[in-house]
Amino acid sequence: MSTPPPLLSRQLHYVCGKGGVGKSVVACALARALVRQGERVLLAQVSAPDSHGPLLGVGVVNAEVREAEPGLFVVDIDPHAAMKEYALLTLKFEALYRTVFENRLTKAFLRFVPSMNELTMQGKIWWHAVEHHYSRIVVDCPSTGHGIKLLRTAQVIADAAPVGPLAEKTKKMAELVRDPTRTAVHIVTLPEELPVNEAHDLVAEVTRTGVAPLGYAVVNQVLGPLFDDQARAALTAVRAHTHDDVALAHLLDVAERRVEREQHERTQRARARDLGLPVIELPYLLQPRLARADIERLASVLQEGA
């Protein structure tokens, strides 16, 4: 059996994890790291409010693919827009599309077809992968449960309907997602108990279903250590001599909370390493709102860690 290529040498990268862990930040940083390596990269949001535009400073990202800067293409894959584009490719005429897809009964029917939105979006990703020849595609997935549904949809439908108009294409979609030479699913977490718990659940589910090959575990927002053993011992010694110095006592409270936080993060980072995936840790950046320069810094860390 041939050995799969290195993770970042694969074409399709799904960035998954619990909501709020920074998937969009990691997806943008990964896309920039790949552009730096000379790749032609498509960065895709999946039917989500635009977060990539502000993070990268490239203007509003919408359903139209555009080259935001040399080598980096951006898009928001909206299911309705993707369905319309597919239908127009099939039906050829706008008027016929409106007659078939924009009438009330057809729209109501499509809303009740199980997983139609996910299948449409996954089909669009597959189409970009095979038809537009992007050397790398980074997909900023929905939060955990919806992300798994997106990954599994093509396989579920292919299994349920092995013959018929959708069979061939859904099979090809599922094969691409499962292909360890072309695809990797990266799991993003924070160095906190609940996100790490969910990362373990997500890895277990991806492994159980065999829906896709796993890539990196990315631990986001890791604090830099301020207190080594010697500094912690000094805090204890100073605490014993604070007496009635209220201001000093408050400063020690803050320092001790930081020590506790660092210890908690060490524990959760160790649990992240137990995921069984190669781990990349990204630093916590103290800016209230991240911008392009911050994404570039994180892209450098990803390049060094990959």
Short mmCIF file of the C-alpha atoms (twelve columns), coordinates in Angstrom:
data_MODEL
# 
_entry.id   MODEL 
# 
loop_
_atom_site.group_PDB 
_atom_site.id 
_atom_site.type_symbol 
_atom_site.label_atom_id 
_atom_site.label_alt_id 
_atom_site.label_comp_id 
_atom_site.label_asym_id 
_atom_site.label_seq_id 
_atom_site.Cartn_x 
_atom_site.Cartn_y 
_atom_site.Cartn_z 
_atom_site.pdbx_PDB_model_num 
ATOM 1   C CA . MET A 1   0.000   0.000  0.000   1 
ATOM 2   C CA . SER A 2   1.394   3.418  -0.959  1 
ATOM 3   C CA . THR A 3   2.003   5.989  1.756   1 
ATOM 4   C CA . PRO A 4   -0.346  9.015  1.648   1 
ATOM 5   C CA . PRO A 5   1.420   12.290 0.856   1 
ATOM 6   C CA . PRO A 6   2.203   14.718 3.691   1 
ATOM 7   C CA . LEU A 7   -0.908  16.364 5.085   1 
ATOM 8   C CA . LEU A 8   -0.430  19.796 3.544   1 
ATOM 9   C CA . SER A 9   0.402   18.208 0.186   1 
ATOM 10  C CA . ARG A 10  -3.193  17.008 -0.151  1 
ATOM 11  C CA . GLN A 11  -5.664  18.944 -2.226  1 
ATOM 12  C CA . LEU A 12  -8.738  19.188 0.011   1 
ATOM 13  C CA . HIS A 13  -8.618  20.426 3.627   1 
ATOM 14  C CA . TYR A 14  -11.715 20.455 5.845   1 
ATOM 15  C CA . VAL A 15  -11.306 22.557 9.009   1 
ATOM 16  C CA . CYS A 16  -13.714 21.246 11.668  1 
ATOM 17  C CA . GLY A 17  -14.456 21.718 15.359  1 
ATOM 18  C CA . LYS A 18  -16.800 23.045 18.007  1 
ATOM 19  C CA . GLY A 19  -18.313 26.479 17.466  1 
ATOM 20  C CA . GLY A 20  -16.206 29.265 18.938  1 
ATOM 21  C CA . VAL A 21  -12.816 27.528 18.777  1 
ATOM 22  C CA . GLY A 22  -11.538 29.695 15.907  1 
ATOM 23  C CA . LYS A 23  -12.121 27.498 12.842  1 
ATOM 24  C CA . SER A 24  -12.338 30.534 10.555  1 
ATOM 25  C CA . VAL A 25  -9.083  31.938 11.912  1 
ATOM 26  C CA . VAL A 26  -7.334  28.602 11.378  1 
ATOM 27  C CA . ALA A 27  -8.851  28.185 7.892   1 
ATOM 28  C CA . CYS A 28  -7.653  31.647 6.844   1 
ATOM 29  C CA . ALA A 29  -4.181  31.048 8.293   1 
ATOM 30  C CA . LEU A 30  -3.961  27.660 6.561   1 
ATOM 31  C CA . ALA A 31  -5.001  29.176 3.244   1 
ATOM 32  C CA . ARG A 32  -2.349  31.886 3.564   1 
ATOM 33  C CA . ALA A 33  0.313   29.308 4.518   1 
ATOM 34  C CA . LEU A 34  -0.532  27.312 1.380   1 
ATOM 35  C CA . VAL A 35  -0.436  30.422 -0.835  1 
ATOM 36  C CA . ARG A 36  3.036   31.159 0.538   1 
ATOM 37  C CA . GLN A 37  4.100   27.724 -0.707  1 
ATOM 38  C CA . GLY A 38  3.083   28.702 -4.233  1 
ATOM 39  C CA . GLU A 39  -0.264  26.903 -4.326  1 
ATOM 40  C CA . ARG A 40  -3.402  28.064 -6.134  1 
ATOM 41  C CA . VAL A 41  -5.802  28.074 -3.177  1 
ATOM 42  C CA . LEU A 42  -9.590  28.280 -2.870  1 
ATOM 43  C CA . LEU A 43  -10.763 29.289 0.622   1 
ATOM 44  C CA . ALA A 44  -14.430 28.401 1.087   1 
ATOM 45  C CA . GLN A 45  -16.925 29.420 3.738   1 
ATOM 46  C CA . VAL A 46  -19.993 27.188 3.889   1 
ATOM 47  C CA . SER A 47  -23.243 29.166 3.974   1 
ATOM 48  C CA . ALA A 48  -22.010 31.376 6.815   1 
ATOM 49  C CA . PRO A 49  -21.790 35.067 7.708   1 
ATOM 50  C CA . ASP A 50  -18.618 36.440 6.162   1 
ATOM 51  C CA . SER A 51  -15.697 36.176 8.571   1 
ATOM 52  C CA . HIS A 52  -12.937 35.585 6.024   1 
ATOM 53  C CA . GLY A 53  -13.155 39.011 4.403   1 
ATOM 54  C CA . PRO A 54  -12.428 40.974 7.607   1 
ATOM 55  C CA . LEU A 55  -9.754  38.531 8.783   1 
ATOM 56  C CA . LEU A 56  -7.851  38.689 5.499   1 
ATOM 57  C CA . GLY A 57  -8.686  42.294 4.612   1 
ATOM 58  C CA . VAL A 58  -9.949  41.277 1.156   1 
ATOM 59  C CA . GLY A 59  -13.435 42.781 1.118   1 
ATOM 60  C CA . VAL A 60  -16.760 40.992 1.264   1 
ATOM 61  C CA . VAL A 61  -16.792 37.288 0.420   1 
ATOM 62  C CA . ASN A 62  -19.979 36.084 -1.287  1 
ATOM 63  C CA . ALA A 63  -21.259 33.295 -3.540  1 
ATOM 64  C CA . GLU A 64  -19.151 34.476 -6.488  1 
ATOM 65  C CA . VAL A 65  -15.656 33.014 -6.606  1 
ATOM 66  C CA . ARG A 66  -13.076 35.759 -6.969  1 
ATOM 67  C CA . GLU A 67  -9.322  36.046 -6.765  1 
ATOM 68  C CA . ALA A 68  -8.863  38.159 -3.651  1 
ATOM 69  C CA . GLU A 69  -5.102  38.351 -4.118  1 
ATOM 70  C CA . PRO A 70  -2.556  36.485 -6.234  1 
ATOM 71  C CA . GLY A 71  -3.028  32.773 -5.655  1 
ATOM 72  C CA . LEU A 72  -5.919  33.099 -3.194  1 
ATOM 73  C CA . PHE A 73  -9.524  32.677 -4.327  1 
ATOM 74  C CA . VAL A 74  -12.444 33.116 -1.923  1 
ATOM 75  C CA . VAL A 75  -16.094 32.063 -1.942  1 
ATOM 76  C CA . ASP A 76  -19.070 31.555 0.348   1 
ATOM 77  C CA . ILE A 77  -20.761 28.340 -0.811  1 
ATOM 78  C CA . ASP A 78  -24.449 29.098 -0.443  1 
ATOM 79  C CA . PRO A 79  -26.765 26.117 -1.150  1 
ATOM 80  C CA . HIS A 80  -29.356 28.148 -3.070  1 
ATOM 81  C CA . ALA A 81  -26.724 29.788 -5.288  1 
ATOM 82  C CA . ALA A 82  -24.983 26.435 -5.811  1 
ATOM 83  C CA . MET A 83  -28.267 24.776 -6.761  1 
ATOM 84  C CA . LYS A 84  -29.020 27.548 -9.239  1 
ATOM 85  C CA . GLU A 85  -25.568 27.318 -10.813 1 
ATOM 86  C CA . TYR A 86  -25.865 23.526 -11.159 1 
ATOM 87  C CA . ALA A 87  -29.376 23.788 -12.583 1 
ATOM 88  C CA . LEU A 88  -28.304 26.384 -15.138 1 
ATOM 89  C CA . LEU A 89  -25.402 24.185 -16.220 1 
ATOM 90  C CA . THR A 90  -27.887 21.355 -16.682 1 
ATOM 91  C CA . LEU A 91  -30.884 23.219 -18.113 1 
ATOM 92  C CA . LYS A 92  -28.872 25.821 -20.081 1 
ATOM 93  C CA . PHE A 93  -31.525 28.553 -19.978 1 
ATOM 94  C CA . GLU A 94  -32.386 31.004 -17.183 1 
ATOM 95  C CA . ALA A 95  -36.082 31.018 -18.099 1 
ATOM 96  C CA . LEU A 96  -36.270 27.234 -17.866 1 
ATOM 97  C CA . TYR A 97  -34.485 27.338 -14.500 1 
ATOM 98  C CA . ARG A 98  -37.061 29.795 -13.161 1 
ATOM 99  C CA . THR A 99  -39.898 27.653 -14.463 1 
ATOM 100 C CA . VAL A 100 -38.573 24.479 -12.825 1 
ATOM 101 C CA . PHE A 101 -36.808 25.647 -9.656  1 
ATOM 102 C CA . GLU A 102 -38.378 28.956 -8.704  1 
ATOM 103 C CA . ASN A 103 -41.982 27.831 -8.609  1 
ATOM 104 C CA . ARG A 104 -43.582 27.433 -5.196  1 
ATOM 105 C CA . LEU A 105 -44.130 23.663 -5.280  1 
ATOM 106 C CA . THR A 106 -40.575 22.802 -6.344  1 
ATOM 107 C CA . LYS A 107 -39.053 25.095 -3.698  1 
ATOM 108 C CA . ALA A 108 -41.258 23.545 -1.009  1 
ATOM 109 C CA . PHE A 109 -40.282 20.040 -2.164  1 
ATOM 110 C CA . LEU A 110 -36.546 20.780 -2.120  1 
ATOM 111 C CA . ARG A 111 -36.756 22.158 1.430   1 
ATOM 112 C CA . PHE A 112 -37.971 18.769 2.622   1 
ATOM 113 C CA . VAL A 113 -35.463 16.600 0.761   1 
ATOM 114 C CA . PRO A 114 -33.132 15.252 3.491   1 
ATOM 115 C CA . SER A 115 -29.619 16.726 3.357   1 
ATOM 116 C CA . MET A 116 -30.248 18.542 0.066   1 
ATOM 117 C CA . ASN A 117 -28.386 21.654 1.250   1 
ATOM 118 C CA . GLU A 118 -25.376 19.648 2.415   1 
ATOM 119 C CA . LEU A 119 -25.314 17.593 -0.783  1 
ATOM 120 C CA . THR A 120 -25.485 20.735 -2.905  1 
ATOM 121 C CA . MET A 121 -22.611 22.358 -1.001  1 
ATOM 122 C CA . GLN A 122 -20.516 19.184 -1.043  1 
ATOM 123 C CA . GLY A 123 -21.198 18.900 -4.761  1 
ATOM 124 C CA . LYS A 124 -19.932 22.430 -5.255  1 
ATOM 125 C CA . ILE A 125 -16.734 21.640 -3.336  1 
ATOM 126 C CA . TRP A 126 -16.238 18.504 -5.446  1 
ATOM 127 C CA . TRP A 127 -16.834 20.486 -8.633  1 
ATOM 128 C CA . HIS A 128 -14.199 23.042 -7.650  1 
ATOM 129 C CA . ALA A 129 -11.771 20.218 -6.855  1 
ATOM 130 C CA . VAL A 130 -12.147 18.355 -10.138 1 
ATOM 131 C CA . GLU A 131 -13.070 21.070 -12.639 1 
ATOM 132 C CA . HIS A 132 -11.231 24.229 -11.602 1 
ATOM 133 C CA . HIS A 133 -7.897  22.653 -10.792 1 
ATOM 134 C CA . TYR A 134 -7.199  24.490 -7.557  1 
ATOM 135 C CA . SER A 135 -4.126  22.823 -6.139  1 
ATOM 136 C CA . ARG A 136 -5.497  23.348 -2.604  1 
ATOM 137 C CA . ILE A 137 -9.042  23.888 -1.279  1 
ATOM 138 C CA . VAL A 138 -9.593  24.894 2.351   1 
ATOM 139 C CA . VAL A 139 -13.167 24.427 3.608   1 
ATOM 140 C CA . ASP A 140 -14.203 26.268 6.773   1 
ATOM 141 C CA . CYS A 141 -16.783 23.729 7.981   1 
ATOM 142 C CA . PRO A 142 -19.892 24.368 10.067  1 
ATOM 143 C CA . SER A 143 -19.730 23.470 13.777  1 
ATOM 144 C CA . THR A 144 -19.168 19.847 14.779  1 
ATOM 145 C CA . GLY A 145 -22.540 18.158 14.154  1 
ATOM 146 C CA . HIS A 146 -23.272 20.045 10.942  1 
ATOM 147 C CA . GLY A 147 -19.687 19.562 9.805   1 
ATOM 148 C CA . ILE A 148 -19.985 15.791 10.171  1 
ATOM 149 C CA . LYS A 149 -23.275 15.896 8.268   1 
ATOM 150 C CA . LEU A 150 -21.588 17.801 5.440   1 
ATOM 151 C CA . LEU A 151 -18.790 15.235 5.260   1 
ATOM 152 C CA . ARG A 152 -21.127 12.235 5.379   1 
ATOM 153 C CA . THR A 153 -23.945 13.380 3.098   1 
ATOM 154 C CA . ALA A 154 -22.584 12.108 -0.207  1 
ATOM 155 C CA . GLN A 155 -21.749 8.679  1.243   1 
ATOM 156 C CA . VAL A 156 -25.140 8.339  2.939   1 
ATOM 157 C CA . ILE A 157 -27.008 9.211  -0.253  1 
ATOM 158 C CA . ALA A 158 -24.770 6.993  -2.385  1 
ATOM 159 C CA . ASP A 159 -25.468 4.066  -0.043  1 
ATOM 160 C CA . ALA A 160 -29.200 4.773  -0.003  1 
ATOM 161 C CA . ALA A 161 -29.525 5.194  -3.785  1 
ATOM 162 C CA . PRO A 162 -26.805 3.108  -5.489  1 
ATOM 163 C CA . VAL A 163 -28.432 3.601  -8.907  1 
ATOM 164 C CA . GLY A 164 -30.089 6.565  -10.528 1 
ATOM 165 C CA . PRO A 165 -29.200 10.109 -11.632 1 
ATOM 166 C CA . LEU A 166 -27.400 11.018 -8.402  1 
ATOM 167 C CA . ALA A 167 -25.601 7.734  -7.886  1 
ATOM 168 C CA . GLU A 168 -22.502 8.320  -9.996  1 
ATOM 169 C CA . LYS A 169 -21.789 11.842 -8.766  1 
ATOM 170 C CA . THR A 170 -22.483 11.179 -5.088  1 
ATOM 171 C CA . LYS A 171 -20.200 8.160  -5.259  1 
ATOM 172 C CA . LYS A 172 -17.431 10.311 -6.725  1 
ATOM 173 C CA . MET A 173 -17.976 12.962 -4.037  1 
ATOM 174 C CA . ALA A 174 -17.746 10.346 -1.285  1 
ATOM 175 C CA . GLU A 175 -14.628 8.817  -2.841  1 
ATOM 176 C CA . LEU A 176 -12.900 12.209 -2.926  1 
ATOM 177 C CA . VAL A 177 -13.717 12.928 0.726   1 
ATOM 178 C CA . ARG A 178 -12.429 9.472  1.788   1 
ATOM 179 C CA . ASP A 179 -9.277  9.580  -0.348  1 
ATOM 180 C CA . PRO A 180 -6.195  9.748  1.962   1 
ATOM 181 C CA . THR A 181 -4.028  10.971 -0.910  1 
ATOM 182 C CA . ARG A 182 -6.231  14.018 -1.570  1 
ATOM 183 C CA . THR A 183 -8.159  14.912 1.605   1 
ATOM 184 C CA . ALA A 184 -7.494  15.725 5.262   1 
ATOM 185 C CA . VAL A 185 -9.876  16.734 8.063   1 
ATOM 186 C CA . HIS A 186 -8.191  19.024 10.584  1 
ATOM 187 C CA . ILE A 187 -9.683  19.272 14.078  1 
ATOM 188 C CA . VAL A 188 -9.530  22.662 15.813  1 
ATOM 189 C CA . THR A 189 -9.870  22.976 19.576  1 
ATOM 190 C CA . LEU A 190 -9.006  25.284 22.450  1 
ATOM 191 C CA . PRO A 191 -6.901  24.285 25.477  1 
ATOM 192 C CA . GLU A 192 -10.117 23.990 27.508  1 
ATOM 193 C CA . GLU A 193 -11.989 20.979 28.807  1 
ATOM 194 C CA . LEU A 194 -15.245 21.142 26.808  1 
ATOM 195 C CA . PRO A 195 -13.657 21.896 23.408  1 
ATOM 196 C CA . VAL A 196 -11.106 19.102 23.931  1 
ATOM 197 C CA . ASN A 197 -13.917 16.732 24.934  1 
ATOM 198 C CA . GLU A 198 -15.735 17.605 21.724  1 
ATOM 199 C CA . ALA A 199 -12.539 17.179 19.700  1 
ATOM 200 C CA . HIS A 200 -12.221 13.634 21.098  1 
ATOM 201 C CA . ASP A 201 -15.859 12.947 20.168  1 
ATOM 202 C CA . LEU A 202 -15.318 14.326 16.672  1 
ATOM 203 C CA . VAL A 203 -12.188 12.227 16.081  1 
ATOM 204 C CA . ALA A 204 -14.042 9.152  17.332  1 
ATOM 205 C CA . GLU A 205 -16.976 9.811  14.993  1 
ATOM 206 C CA . VAL A 206 -14.794 10.427 11.941  1 
ATOM 207 C CA . THR A 207 -12.826 7.270  12.750  1 
ATOM 208 C CA . ARG A 208 -15.953 5.180  13.383  1 
ATOM 209 C CA . THR A 209 -17.653 6.178  10.134  1 
ATOM 210 C CA . GLY A 210 -14.487 6.210  8.044   1 
ATOM 211 C CA . VAL A 211 -15.943 9.244  6.308   1 
ATOM 212 C CA . ALA A 212 -12.609 10.997 5.783   1 
ATOM 213 C CA . PRO A 213 -8.906  10.767 6.674   1 
ATOM 214 C CA . LEU A 214 -7.866  12.799 9.693   1 
ATOM 215 C CA . GLY A 215 -5.181  15.483 9.509   1 
ATOM 216 C CA . TYR A 216 -3.807  17.784 12.213  1 
ATOM 217 C CA . ALA A 217 -5.192  18.658 15.609  1 
ATOM 218 C CA . VAL A 218 -4.827  22.433 15.933  1 
ATOM 219 C CA . VAL A 219 -4.895  23.762 19.491  1 
ATOM 220 C CA . ASN A 220 -5.820  27.415 19.148  1 
ATOM 221 C CA . GLN A 221 -5.249  30.316 21.579  1 
ATOM 222 C CA . VAL A 222 -2.487  28.782 23.687  1 
ATOM 223 C CA . LEU A 223 -1.118  31.133 26.344  1 
ATOM 224 C CA . GLY A 224 2.627   31.633 26.491  1 
ATOM 225 C CA . PRO A 225 4.042   30.510 29.884  1 
ATOM 226 C CA . LEU A 226 4.847   33.296 32.335  1 
ATOM 227 C CA . PHE A 227 5.597   31.278 35.454  1 
ATOM 228 C CA . ASP A 228 8.146   28.481 35.740  1 
ATOM 229 C CA . ASP A 229 8.720   26.462 38.933  1 
ATOM 230 C CA . GLN A 230 11.027  29.110 40.352  1 
ATOM 231 C CA . ALA A 231 8.546   31.919 39.705  1 
ATOM 232 C CA . ARG A 232 5.700   29.932 41.272  1 
ATOM 233 C CA . ALA A 233 7.805   29.320 44.378  1 
ATOM 234 C CA . ALA A 234 8.553   33.040 44.561  1 
ATOM 235 C CA . LEU A 235 4.829   33.816 44.482  1 
ATOM 236 C CA . THR A 236 4.256   31.531 47.451  1 
ATOM 237 C CA . ALA A 237 7.088   33.184 49.381  1 
ATOM 238 C CA . VAL A 238 5.803   36.698 48.648  1 
ATOM 239 C CA . ARG A 239 2.270   35.706 49.673  1 
ATOM 240 C CA . ALA A 240 3.556   34.802 53.125  1 
ATOM 241 C CA . HIS A 241 4.825   38.370 53.600  1 
ATOM 242 C CA . THR A 242 2.010   40.476 52.183  1 
ATOM 243 C CA . HIS A 243 0.585   41.300 55.608  1 
ATOM 244 C CA . ASP A 244 -1.766  44.284 55.131  1 
ATOM 245 C CA . ASP A 245 -0.517  45.370 51.720  1 
ATOM 246 C CA . VAL A 246 -3.844  45.255 49.843  1 
ATOM 247 C CA . ALA A 247 -2.435  46.322 46.482  1 
ATOM 248 C CA . LEU A 248 0.240   43.621 46.582  1 
ATOM 249 C CA . ALA A 249 -2.367  41.040 47.589  1 
ATOM 250 C CA . HIS A 250 -4.464  41.930 44.537  1 
ATOM 251 C CA . LEU A 251 -1.448  41.589 42.241  1 
ATOM 252 C CA . LEU A 252 -0.696  38.191 43.731  1 
ATOM 253 C CA . ASP A 253 -4.314  37.136 43.145  1 
ATOM 254 C CA . VAL A 254 -3.963  37.985 39.480  1 
ATOM 255 C CA . ALA A 255 -0.627  36.160 39.218  1 
ATOM 256 C CA . GLU A 256 -1.993  33.065 40.945  1 
ATOM 257 C CA . ARG A 257 -5.009  32.954 38.635  1 
ATOM 258 C CA . ARG A 258 -2.596  33.035 35.706  1 
ATOM 259 C CA . VAL A 259 -0.623  30.160 37.235  1 
ATOM 260 C CA . GLU A 260 -3.850  28.162 37.587  1 
ATOM 261 C CA . ARG A 261 -4.793  28.944 33.998  1 
ATOM 262 C CA . GLU A 262 -1.421  27.801 32.718  1 
ATOM 263 C CA . GLN A 263 -1.743  24.547 34.650  1 
ATOM 264 C CA . HIS A 264 -5.224  23.967 33.263  1 
ATOM 265 C CA . GLU A 265 -3.970  24.589 29.730  1 
ATOM 266 C CA . ARG A 266 -1.069  22.155 30.200  1 
ATOM 267 C CA . THR A 267 -3.562  19.467 31.201  1 
ATOM 268 C CA . GLN A 268 -5.844  20.130 28.214  1 
ATOM 269 C CA . ARG A 269 -2.952  20.381 25.757  1 
ATOM 270 C CA . ALA A 270 -1.807  16.938 26.949  1 
ATOM 271 C CA . ARG A 271 -5.342  15.631 26.377  1 
ATOM 272 C CA . ALA A 272 -5.260  17.117 22.862  1 
ATOM 273 C CA . ARG A 273 -2.074  15.158 22.194  1 
ATOM 274 C CA . ASP A 274 -4.030  12.030 23.170  1 
ATOM 275 C CA . LEU A 275 -6.223  12.538 20.088  1 
ATOM 276 C CA . GLY A 276 -3.631  10.526 18.216  1 
ATOM 277 C CA . LEU A 277 -3.074  13.226 15.585  1 
ATOM 278 C CA . PRO A 278 -0.042  15.407 14.919  1 
ATOM 279 C CA . VAL A 279 -0.599  18.586 16.954  1 
ATOM 280 C CA . ILE A 280 0.059   22.212 16.022  1 
ATOM 281 C CA . GLU A 281 -0.369  24.839 18.747  1 
ATOM 282 C CA . LEU A 282 -1.260  28.409 17.819  1 
ATOM 283 C CA . PRO A 283 -0.530  31.253 20.254  1 
ATOM 284 C CA . TYR A 284 -3.167  33.346 21.950  1 
ATOM 285 C CA . LEU A 285 -3.063  36.819 20.400  1 
ATOM 286 C CA . LEU A 286 -4.117  39.622 22.710  1 
ATOM 287 C CA . GLN A 287 -5.770  41.826 20.098  1 
ATOM 288 C CA . PRO A 288 -9.520  42.329 20.662  1 
ATOM 289 C CA . ARG A 289 -10.128 41.713 16.937  1 
ATOM 290 C CA . LEU A 290 -7.766  39.801 14.675  1 
ATOM 291 C CA . ALA A 291 -6.701  41.272 11.344  1 
ATOM 292 C CA . ARG A 292 -4.480  40.385 8.382   1 
ATOM 293 C CA . ALA A 293 -1.172  40.792 10.241  1 
ATOM 294 C CA . ASP A 294 -2.357  38.345 12.916  1 
ATOM 295 C CA . ILE A 295 -3.411  35.802 10.279  1 
ATOM 296 C CA . GLU A 296 0.035   36.081 8.696   1 
ATOM 297 C CA . ARG A 297 1.663   35.412 12.067  1 
ATOM 298 C CA . LEU A 298 -0.487  32.321 12.597  1 
ATOM 299 C CA . ALA A 299 0.220   31.173 9.043   1 
ATOM 300 C CA . SER A 300 3.935   31.212 9.898   1 
ATOM 301 C CA . VAL A 301 3.326   29.065 12.978  1 
ATOM 302 C CA . LEU A 302 1.311   26.582 10.895  1 
ATOM 303 C CA . GLN A 303 4.088   26.390 8.295   1 
ATOM 304 C CA . GLU A 304 6.702   25.748 10.975  1 
ATOM 305 C CA . GLY A 305 4.584   23.142 12.755  1 
ATOM 306 C CA . ALA A 306 3.375   21.220 9.703   1 
# 
